[in-house]
Amino acid sequence: MTLAMVCTSHTPLMGFTEPAAGVREEFDAMLDRVRAFVAEFDPTLVVSFGPDHYNGFFYDLMPPYAVCLAAEGVGDFDTAAGPFDVPEGLAMQLAEHLAARELDVTISRHAQLDHGAVQIPELLLGGIDRVPTIPVFVNGVANPFVPMRRIRLLGEAIGEYAGSLDERVLFIGSGGLSHDPPVPRWASATETQREFLLAGRNPTPEARAARQQRTIDTGVAFAKGEATIQDLNPEWDRAFMELCASGEVEGFDAYAADEMTAAAGHSSHEVRCWVAACAALRSAGPYVIHENWYRAIPEWIAGFGVLTATTA
């Protein structure tokens, strides 16, 4: 058993808007280091915690988390379309392990996953079908949210299962940090938007393109200070990353959903993916941080952070 972790923000705007001078070069250099970290670790199995932005999971049935026994990328924002290489037998064993620990797990045998779950495995592994991967959906956008303690316990149980395998397991946590992109919310949505939030799967190419363009336009306006979305919160981001780096995963239990929204935006709840990944790694004992990088990138509507770690 050998375990490693990469926690990182994602952004649909990475290939569509350009950050401030020098940021792209710094980001690319950091990404090269993380890819080298992953290549040196050479995982034989990936457990990837990722959210969805109403592309695969909708309010017709919205679980707090789900183990995907089969999954495919929907191809939004030029991310990979097509199947993940999911080892179904291991994924089912994982689901059974969680159920035995009373974690009320949901499974999906046909998960559709968007850039939130696809972008980072694609960037780090060279594709979503290169390394056997168990995607674990973690709800980061749709109220209500379970207490953060439940996500920590989920991560710990997954780490316990991974530690029992004769595999080199890489945990990926994709999401956050502070950001407030233009995602409709049920309480304030129009009837048309509610129809979409309820069951808007498989949109037409024209509908997907229009939705993506709204996000791109918001990123451009936000960088100019002209958007109405909530500001990034680097102070909140750094405090969260410090907790992640400390390995004191019980500290996540103090995070309350309403306070997170107020401080860091409606999509800050994607950090639940980081919580699960950190708790999974910590289940094997203390861990060592190798990469700790952060930049607030308004052009990408992202407090963008990256942590890599291995067990001590």
Summary of the structure (lengths in Angstrom):
residues: 312
radius of gyration: 17.8
end to end distance: 12.9
largest distance: 52.2
contacts: 1100
relative contact order: 0.23
helix: 44%
strand: 21%
